[in-house]
């Protein structure tokens, strides 16, 4: 709870630095912050063009591929960008670590706030596009999914931000791991394709990434993401998230005294 108390106490500072973090990434370009929105938008649209209009793919239940794909990809990009950004945040803000009065615990949250600006944009695009095709988001379930996603991001990055600070090479390894999870998670392909491999499908459904991507789709497709067929996986997801937070928080608290020495 100490972390959340520190975060709440410094919430205004985190929000201010997070906004500055987003703006400063593109400060030297002509279009400025527009690049932050344009790059992921084009990336997502290229997948839609290739799979829907070239490969003539559809969603798992016959819906247009764009409706099935965008919500899941928006969630994946939210997870990937926030995890990678927060994991390297302490090194990126090394000058703050050396300030004795600055709360080191909240530094990864600065990157999370900055990346969340783009994530919000991608979610809005996905919701609007799906609405055009007649699929409307369940706002209450969507809020639950967002809370679950950020709980997982914070839990995981308590560990990864500490390790990346102490071992810079871990950042490259984490990038590779996230690429593996992209293809192991039903973002581009559907879990129904594993109908003949129920054991593998069950293992994948237990992965937090798969749970969040699937849950995001369900908020628009009308499924029940908390109980019914997802009840067991909801329990597994929160069990993993709580474990990661406790473990990561332990590592972070024990090693943060070493951060200034390695930076």
C-alpha positions as CSV (number, residue, x, y, z in Angstrom):
1,X,0.0,0.0,0.0
2,X,3.0,2.3,0.5
3,X,3.4,2.6,-3.3
4,X,-0.2,3.7,-3.8
5,X,0.0,6.2,-1.0
6,X,3.1,7.7,-2.6
7,X,1.4,7.7,-6.0
8,X,-1.7,9.5,-4.6
9,X,0.4,12.0,-2.8
10,X,2.3,12.9,-5.9
11,X,-0.5,12.4,-8.4
12,X,-0.4,16.0,-9.7
13,X,3.3,15.8,-10.3
14,X,3.0,12.5,-12.1
15,X,0.3,13.8,-14.4
16,X,2.3,17.0,-15.2
17,X,5.5,15.1,-15.9
18,X,3.5,12.4,-17.9
19,X,2.1,15.1,-20.2
20,X,5.5,16.6,-20.7
21,X,6.9,13.2,-21.4
22,X,4.5,12.7,-24.3
23,X,5.2,16.1,-25.8
24,X,8.9,15.9,-25.4
25,X,9.2,12.7,-27.5
26,X,8.3,14.7,-30.7
27,X,9.4,18.2,-29.6
28,X,12.0,18.5,-32.5
29,X,9.5,17.5,-35.3
30,X,7.3,19.7,-37.4
31,X,4.1,17.8,-36.6
32,X,5.0,17.4,-33.0
33,X,2.7,15.2,-30.9
34,X,0.7,14.3,-34.0
35,X,3.3,11.6,-34.7
36,X,2.4,9.9,-31.5
37,X,-1.1,9.3,-32.8
38,X,-0.3,8.9,-36.5
39,X,2.3,6.1,-36.2
40,X,0.1,3.5,-34.2
41,X,-3.0,4.4,-36.2
42,X,-1.3,3.6,-39.5
43,X,0.2,0.5,-38.0
44,X,-3.3,-0.8,-37.1
45,X,-4.8,0.2,-40.4
46,X,-2.2,-1.7,-42.3
47,X,-3.2,-4.9,-40.6
48,X,-6.8,-4.2,-41.4
49,X,-6.1,-3.6,-45.1
50,X,-4.0,-6.7,-45.4
51,X,-6.3,-9.1,-43.5
52,X,-9.7,-7.8,-44.4
53,X,-9.2,-6.5,-48.0
54,X,-6.4,-8.7,-49.3
55,X,-6.7,-12.0,-47.4
56,X,-10.5,-11.5,-47.0
57,X,-10.4,-12.6,-43.4
58,X,-13.3,-12.2,-40.9
59,X,-13.7,-12.2,-37.2
60,X,-14.2,-15.4,-35.2
61,X,-18.0,-15.2,-35.5
62,X,-18.1,-13.9,-39.0
63,X,-18.1,-10.2,-38.2
64,X,-15.9,-7.8,-40.3
65,X,-12.2,-8.3,-39.5
66,X,-11.8,-4.6,-38.6
67,X,-14.5,-4.9,-35.9
68,X,-12.9,-8.0,-34.4
69,X,-9.3,-6.8,-34.8
70,X,-9.2,-3.2,-33.6
71,X,-10.3,-3.6,-30.0
72,X,-7.8,-6.4,-29.4
73,X,-4.9,-4.6,-31.1
74,X,-5.7,-1.4,-29.2
75,X,-5.4,-3.3,-25.9
76,X,-2.2,-5.0,-27.0
77,X,-0.6,-1.7,-28.0
78,X,-1.7,-0.2,-24.7
79,X,0.0,-3.1,-22.8
80,X,3.1,-3.2,-24.9
81,X,3.8,0.5,-25.0
82,X,3.1,1.0,-21.3
83,X,5.2,-2.1,-20.2
84,X,8.2,-1.2,-22.4
85,X,8.0,2.5,-21.5
86,X,7.6,2.1,-17.8
87,X,10.3,-0.6,-17.7
88,X,12.9,1.8,-19.0
89,X,11.6,4.9,-17.3
90,X,14.0,5.0,-14.3
91,X,17.0,5.0,-16.7
92,X,15.3,7.6,-18.9
93,X,14.7,9.8,-15.8
94,X,18.1,9.1,-14.1
95,X,18.5,12.7,-13.1
96,X,15.4,12.4,-10.9
97,X,16.8,9.3,-9.2
98,X,19.8,11.3,-8.0
99,X,17.5,13.9,-6.4
100,X,17.1,12.7,-2.8
101,X,13.7,14.3,-2.3
102,X,12.1,12.8,-5.5
103,X,9.9,9.6,-4.9
104,X,11.6,7.0,-7.1
105,X,8.6,4.7,-6.9
106,X,6.4,6.9,-9.1
107,X,8.9,7.4,-12.0
108,X,7.5,4.4,-14.0
109,X,4.1,6.0,-13.7
110,X,5.3,9.1,-15.6
111,X,5.8,7.0,-18.7
112,X,2.5,5.2,-18.2
113,X,0.7,8.5,-18.1
114,X,2.5,9.6,-21.3
115,X,1.7,6.4,-23.2
116,X,-1.9,6.4,-22.0
117,X,-2.6,9.4,-24.1
118,X,-2.0,7.4,-27.2
119,X,-3.8,4.3,-25.8
120,X,-6.9,6.4,-25.1
121,X,-6.9,7.6,-28.7
122,X,-6.6,4.0,-30.0
123,X,-9.5,2.8,-27.8
124,X,-11.7,5.7,-29.1
125,X,-10.8,4.8,-32.7
126,X,-11.7,1.1,-32.1
127,X,-15.0,2.0,-30.3
128,X,-16.1,4.5,-33.0
129,X,-15.2,2.1,-35.9
130,X,-17.1,-0.8,-34.2
131,X,-20.1,1.5,-33.6
132,X,-20.2,2.3,-37.4
133,X,-20.6,-1.5,-38.0
134,X,-23.3,-1.7,-35.3
135,X,-21.3,-3.0,-32.4
136,X,-21.5,-0.8,-29.3
137,X,-19.3,-1.0,-26.3
138,X,-20.6,-1.9,-22.8
139,X,-19.2,1.0,-20.9
140,X,-19.2,-0.6,-17.5
141,X,-17.4,-3.7,-18.7
142,X,-15.0,-1.5,-20.6
143,X,-14.1,0.4,-17.4
144,X,-13.5,-2.9,-15.7
145,X,-11.2,-4.1,-18.5
146,X,-9.2,-0.8,-18.3
147,X,-8.8,-1.0,-14.6
148,X,-7.7,-4.7,-14.9
149,X,-5.2,-3.7,-17.7
150,X,-3.5,-1.0,-15.7
151,X,-3.5,-3.1,-12.5
152,X,-1.5,-5.7,-14.5
153,X,0.8,-3.1,-16.1
154,X,1.6,-1.6,-12.7
155,X,2.1,-5.1,-11.1
156,X,4.4,-6.3,-13.9
157,X,6.5,-3.1,-14.2
158,X,7.2,-2.9,-10.5
159,X,9.5,-5.8,-11.3
160,X,10.7,-5.0,-14.9
161,X,11.5,-1.4,-14.1
162,X,13.8,-2.4,-11.2
163,X,15.5,-5.1,-13.2
164,X,16.0,-2.9,-16.3
165,X,17.6,-0.2,-14.2
166,X,20.1,-2.7,-12.7
167,X,20.6,-4.7,-15.9
168,X,20.2,-2.6,-19.0
169,X,20.3,-5.7,-21.3
170,X,17.0,-6.8,-19.8
171,X,15.3,-4.1,-21.8
172,X,16.3,-5.9,-25.1
173,X,15.2,-9.2,-23.7
174,X,11.9,-7.8,-22.6
175,X,11.3,-6.5,-26.1
176,X,11.9,-10.0,-27.5
177,X,9.5,-11.5,-24.9
178,X,6.8,-9.0,-25.8
179,X,7.2,-9.9,-29.5
180,X,6.8,-13.6,-28.6
181,X,3.7,-12.8,-26.6
182,X,2.2,-10.8,-29.5
183,X,2.1,-13.9,-31.6
184,X,1.2,-16.2,-28.7
185,X,-1.8,-14.0,-27.8
186,X,-5.0,-14.1,-29.9
187,X,-4.5,-10.5,-31.2
188,X,-4.2,-11.2,-35.0
189,X,-5.6,-14.8,-34.9
190,X,-8.6,-16.2,-33.0
191,X,-8.6,-18.6,-30.1
192,X,-11.3,-20.6,-31.9
193,X,-8.5,-21.8,-34.3
194,X,-7.2,-23.9,-31.4
195,X,-10.5,-25.9,-31.1
196,X,-8.7,-29.1,-31.8
197,X,-6.1,-28.3,-29.1
198,X,-8.1,-27.6,-26.0
199,X,-5.2,-27.9,-23.6
200,X,-3.1,-25.3,-25.5
201,X,-6.2,-23.1,-25.8
202,X,-6.8,-23.3,-22.0
203,X,-3.1,-22.4,-21.3
204,X,-3.3,-19.4,-23.6
205,X,-6.6,-18.2,-22.0
206,X,-4.8,-18.2,-18.6
207,X,-2.2,-15.7,-19.9
208,X,-3.0,-12.2,-18.7
209,X,-2.4,-10.7,-22.1
210,X,-4.9,-13.1,-23.7
211,X,-7.4,-12.4,-21.0
212,X,-7.2,-8.6,-21.5
213,X,-7.3,-8.8,-25.3
214,X,-10.3,-11.2,-25.3
215,X,-12.1,-9.1,-22.6
216,X,-11.7,-6.0,-24.7
217,X,-13.4,-7.7,-27.6
218,X,-16.1,-9.0,-25.4
219,X,-17.0,-5.6,-24.2
220,X,-18.0,-4.8,-27.8
221,X,-19.2,-8.2,-29.0
222,X,-21.7,-8.6,-26.1
223,X,-19.9,-11.3,-24.1
224,X,-19.7,-11.7,-20.4
225,X,-16.1,-11.0,-19.5
226,X,-16.3,-11.5,-15.7
227,X,-18.3,-14.7,-15.1
228,X,-19.8,-17.4,-17.4
229,X,-17.0,-18.8,-19.7
230,X,-14.5,-16.3,-18.3
231,X,-15.1,-16.9,-14.6
232,X,-12.1,-19.2,-14.1
233,X,-9.8,-17.0,-16.2
234,X,-10.9,-13.9,-14.3
235,X,-9.7,-15.6,-11.1
236,X,-6.5,-16.8,-12.7
237,X,-5.8,-13.3,-14.0
238,X,-6.2,-11.5,-10.7
239,X,-4.2,-14.2,-8.9
240,X,-1.3,-13.7,-11.3
241,X,-1.6,-9.9,-11.1
242,X,-1.6,-9.9,-7.3
243,X,1.4,-12.3,-7.3
244,X,3.3,-10.2,-9.7
245,X,2.7,-7.0,-7.7
246,X,3.8,-8.6,-4.4
247,X,6.9,-10.0,-6.0
248,X,7.7,-7.0,-8.1
249,X,7.1,-4.6,-5.1
250,X,9.5,-6.7,-3.0
251,X,12.2,-6.6,-5.6
252,X,11.7,-2.8,-6.2
253,X,11.8,-1.9,-2.5
254,X,14.9,-4.0,-1.8
255,X,16.9,-2.8,-4.8
256,X,16.0,0.9,-5.3
257,X,18.8,1.9,-3.0
258,X,21.2,0.7,-5.7
259,X,19.6,2.6,-8.5
260,X,21.6,5.8,-8.1
261,X,24.9,3.8,-8.1
262,X,24.3,2.1,-11.4
263,X,23.0,5.2,-13.3
